[in-house]
């Protein structure tokens, strides 16, 4: 099995539904928490739609779930004492460090994620917050914990 390519229309198998059900919440109730319709929550749970990273992190912070569990990297939830704070500049710096450790160019990372080099560059520069599926693709392809990456 080769590397996961974002452009392959692959959506990660996630545990959001399991976590929501463990919290005894309906899709409508979770939608209310995030200010979205229950059909949006359904799309996130089935992998038809991408959950924005800000909402995914908010869910994990609010209900003490690990990102790695929710995105399916781990089978068991790990609870952390610290909350994730999304800082575009810090995330961008980490992306650059990891890319250099992997000895890859921005274009190579962009190609594996099915995005433009400019889009990836804007993530590294901290101009834009990386989206969930791009971060997932990088972490999955290079065996990096999303929790450790964002903490």
PESUL-V6533 format. One record per residue. N is the residue number from 0. RES is the residue in one small letter. OMEGA is omega as a letter, one per 40 degrees, with the letter a starting at -180 (* if undefined). NEAR is the number of other C-alpha atoms within 12 Angstrom. Layout:
BEGIN
N:RES:OMEGA:NEAR
N:RES:OMEGA:NEAR
END
This chain:
BEGIN
0:x:a:5
1:x:i:9
2:x:i:20
3:x:i:27
4:x:a:28
5:x:a:29
6:x:i:18
7:x:a:17
8:x:i:17
9:x:i:22
10:x:a:27
11:x:i:33
12:x:a:26
13:x:a:33
14:x:a:30
15:x:a:39
16:x:i:27
17:x:i:24
18:x:i:31
19:x:i:29
20:x:i:16
21:x:i:14
22:x:a:18
23:x:i:14
24:x:i:20
25:x:i:23
26:x:i:29
27:x:i:20
28:x:i:21
29:x:i:32
30:x:i:24
31:x:i:16
32:x:a:20
33:x:i:22
34:x:i:15
35:x:i:20
36:x:i:18
37:x:i:20
38:x:i:20
39:x:i:25
40:x:i:33
41:x:i:25
42:x:i:23
43:x:a:34
44:x:a:32
45:x:a:23
46:x:i:25
47:x:i:19
48:x:i:21
49:x:i:31
50:x:i:34
51:x:a:25
52:x:i:31
53:x:i:24
54:x:i:28
55:x:i:39
56:x:i:32
57:x:i:23
58:x:a:30
59:x:i:34
60:x:a:25
61:x:a:23
62:x:i:26
63:x:i:25
64:x:i:35
65:x:i:39
66:x:a:44
67:x:i:37
68:x:a:28
69:x:a:39
70:x:i:41
71:x:i:29
72:x:i:26
73:x:i:22
74:x:a:18
75:x:i:17
76:x:i:24
77:x:i:21
78:x:a:19
79:x:i:19
80:x:a:12
81:x:i:17
82:x:i:22
83:x:i:30
84:x:a:22
85:x:i:27
86:x:a:24
87:x:a:23
88:x:i:22
89:x:i:24
90:x:i:31
91:x:i:29
92:x:i:24
93:x:i:28
94:x:a:37
95:x:i:26
96:x:a:19
97:x:a:24
98:x:i:25
99:x:i:16
100:x:i:12
101:x:a:18
102:x:i:14
103:x:i:19
104:x:i:21
105:x:a:30
106:x:i:19
107:x:i:21
108:x:i:37
109:x:i:30
110:x:a:25
111:x:i:31
112:x:i:33
113:x:i:27
114:x:i:28
115:x:i:20
116:x:i:19
117:x:i:18
118:x:i:25
119:x:i:34
120:x:i:27
121:x:i:25
122:x:a:32
123:x:a:32
124:x:a:24
125:x:i:22
126:x:i:19
127:x:i:21
128:x:i:30
129:x:i:36
130:x:a:29
131:x:a:33
132:x:i:38
133:x:i:37
134:x:i:45
135:x:a:40
136:x:i:35
137:x:a:38
138:x:a:35
139:x:a:29
140:x:a:24
141:x:i:24
142:x:i:21
143:x:i:24
144:x:i:26
145:x:i:36
146:x:a:34
147:x:i:19
148:x:a:29
149:x:i:34
150:x:*:22
END
